[in-house]
Amino acid sequence: MSNKIRYMGIIAVPLLLIAGVAHASVSPEKLSLDELYQRALKEGNEVTVYAGGDTPGQQDGIKKAFEQRFPGMKLNVIVDYSKYHDARVDNQLATGTLVPDVVQLQTLQDYPRWKQEGVLLNYKPQGWDKIYPAFRDRDGAWTGVFVDAFSNVVNTKALPENQWPTEAKDYLNPSLKGKIVLTWPNDDDAVLFWFKQVVDQYGWGYVQKFAAQAPQLVRGTQAPADDVESGKAVATFSTDGSLVPDEKANSRFVLPKHDPFVSWAQRAAIMKKARHPEAAKLYLNWLTDKNTQANIWYMWSVRTDVTPPKGYKHIWEYKNTSPAAFADFMQDRAAVERFRSQMTLYFGEVKGEPSPGWPGLHPEEALKH
């Protein structure tokens, strides 16, 4: 920081002019999806995405929808915890062995750094002006592709509605002892941020009381959803869920009315050294397309022109969540690690094999599942 300040008077004006030119020179994509599709087929008809997630098959729905929309295209989507994918990308860049065309991760702090390092392609998909401004980089280095949120999922068969835990203090009910499933909070930053907000509101005494509830601790955020659905546990707040209830399901996603919940726009970017840049552009345009945002993704859209499901508002209209707050939390890595270490004192070291498996250094296809 001191070096930047020292030379500010010398280089500030030229850099601002350069930034202004770069910003003006990148216009939103004008080609249609079908035109981009034809270019992608000629290029080699495949695209590789490193996606943050919890199980090897977690993005199978996206893969199927993309490949059905664009016959002949192959979407290689490799799922791993974002905190491993970003390290994998950094290592591949350092060793000249880059695999992914697109990186789509929860580690929001990586994107400004990667932009500064010059490894991301400035690119704006169609409908750029419809993507909520806070969810996209002004120069097109990255864009939010969907809004995710972690909050309450309850087993509606195990608990009557008047006993559903939705606020933080509801999880301290003695009747729920041993029946709550929780992603290790020191293993996932979004779950960690849930506790950060609660500690800010209720103090560390809440964490001590919650730990005494003997929650079932698991790795990944898919397991809590599965365990609540199966009845192995009755509730969790460390996973997401569909905003449109499945009447055949045993579980339901429920927002709190008062206490904070965690939300963010998952970011995606095209690597400047992508092997399949045309296919990467096709994927990013399709993923942020109004039809995809409205009909494929199951939570909130990043677009201002996609109406949320009945009973919900746009994510930025809720007073008890802030995607920007989570992004700010992720950016201050020293503060994140200090808080994580304190949480470890209450819950212990993370145990268990990673739920996505071990994809290795240079995965090019999803692990078998």
Salt bridges, closest charged atoms under 4 A:
ASP34 OD1 - ARG69 NH2 3.36
ASP60 OD2 - HIS369 NE2 2.80
GLU67 OE2 - LYS63 NZ 2.68
ASP80 OD2 - ARG88 NH1 3.09
ASP90 OD2 - ARG113 NH2 2.95
ASP101 OD2 - HIS276 ND1 2.97
ASP110 OD1 - ARG113 NH2 2.88
GLU117 OE2 - ARG113 NH1 3.24
ASP137 OD1 - LYS115 NZ 2.95
ASP139 OD1 - HIS23 ND1 3.45
ASP139 OD2 - LYS115 NZ 2.80
ASP139 OD1 - ARG138 NH1 3.55
ASP187 OD1 - LYS83 NZ 2.58
ASP187 OD2 - ARG219 NE 2.86
ASP189 OD2 - ARG333 NH2 2.91
ASP189 OD1 - ARG340 NH2 2.89
ASP200 OD2 - LYS196 NZ 2.90
GLU278 OE2 - LYS281 NZ 3.98
ASP305 OD1 - ARG303 NE 2.89
GLU337 OE2 - ARG333 NH2 3.92
GLU337 OE2 - ARG340 NH2 2.96
GLU364 OE1 - ARG275 NH2 3.97
GLU365 OE2 - LYS74 NZ 2.78
